Amino acid sequence: MLFEKAFVLHIVVMGLSAAKISLDNPRLPSLKAVEVEALADTGALFLCIPDHVANQLQLHESSKKEVTTADGRKQLCPYVGPIHIQFQNRECYVGAVVLGDEVLLGAVPMEDMDLVVIPSEKRVTVNPLNPNFAAGVVKGFKVAG
């Protein structure tokens, strides 16, 4: 049992990737942006921010979201926004779940900005197939021609 716990902990620690991002409140452009080192988590959906970041950006709760944490617990969390995220030459606008003590960059904002995680280097970067602007697939629409 002790070996199993140590093994799981090792996987979690080895799988962490980080991204330096800038967060700001587009409704209050006079506020200074907050620069953070975010934990990139492709298994999470949302941007998660600690309460002190929500306070610095003067974000107000618009609703609640039920989230399931890594340990399987469900909890109801404040949902705030909009938040403008910048990473290198990419940007997006999202809402955020107020949770935890560090910023977590989930799959929705990473997909929106067309970012990729490079686990062997423990970092996030723009998609090398689309280095100049974000790209994505939109299905169900046909271009008239």
BELFENQUI-V286493 format. One record per backbone hydrogen bond with DSSP energy under -0.5 kcal/mol. CO is the residue of the C=O (numbers start at 1). NH is the residue of the N-H. E is the energy in kcal/mol with one decimal. If there is no record, write none. Layout:
[[CO;NH;E] [CO;NH;E]]
This chain:
[[1;5;-2.0] [2;6;-2.2] [3;7;-2.5] [4;8;-2.3] [5;9;-2.3] [6;10;-2.2] [7;11;-2.0] [8;12;-2.2] [9;13;-2.5] [10;14;-2.4] [11;15;-1.5] [13;16;-1.0] [17;40;-2.9] [18;124;-1.0] [19;21;-0.7] [19;38;-3.3] [21;36;-2.7] [22;86;-2.2] [23;34;-3.1] [24;26;-0.8] [24;84;-3.0] [25;28;-1.6] [28;31;-2.0] [33;35;-0.6] [34;23;-2.7] [34;36;-0.5] [36;21;-2.5] [36;38;-0.8] [38;19;-2.2] [38;40;-0.6] [39;105;-2.8] [40;17;-0.6] [41;44;-1.5] [44;107;-3.7] [45;108;-2.4] [46;48;-0.5] [47;97;-2.5] [48;104;-2.5] [49;99;-1.9] [50;53;-0.8] [50;54;-1.8] [51;55;-2.4] [52;56;-2.1] [53;57;-2.1] [54;59;-2.6] [55;58;-1.2] [60;81;-0.7] [63;79;-2.8] [65;67;-0.6] [65;77;-2.8] [67;69;-0.5] [67;75;-2.3] [69;72;-2.5] [73;69;-2.8] [75;67;-2.7] [75;77;-0.5] [77;65;-2.4] [78;98;-2.6] [79;62;-3.0] [79;63;-1.3] [80;96;-2.8] [83;85;-0.6] [83;94;-2.4] [84;24;-1.9] [85;92;-1.8] [86;22;-2.2] [87;90;-2.6] [90;87;-2.3] [92;85;-3.0] [94;82;-0.5] [94;83;-2.9] [95;47;-0.6] [96;80;-2.8] [97;49;-2.5] [97;99;-0.9] [100;51;-0.5] [103;39;-2.7] [104;48;-2.5] [104;106;-0.8] [105;41;-2.6] [106;110;-1.6] [107;111;-3.1] [108;112;-2.4] [109;113;-1.9] [110;115;-2.6] [111;114;-1.1] [114;127;-2.3] [116;125;-2.4] [117;119;-0.7] [118;121;-1.2] [118;122;-0.7] [118;123;-1.5] [119;122;-0.8] [122;18;-1.1] [123;118;-3.1] [125;116;-3.0] [127;130;-1.8] [128;131;-0.6] [137;139;-0.5]]
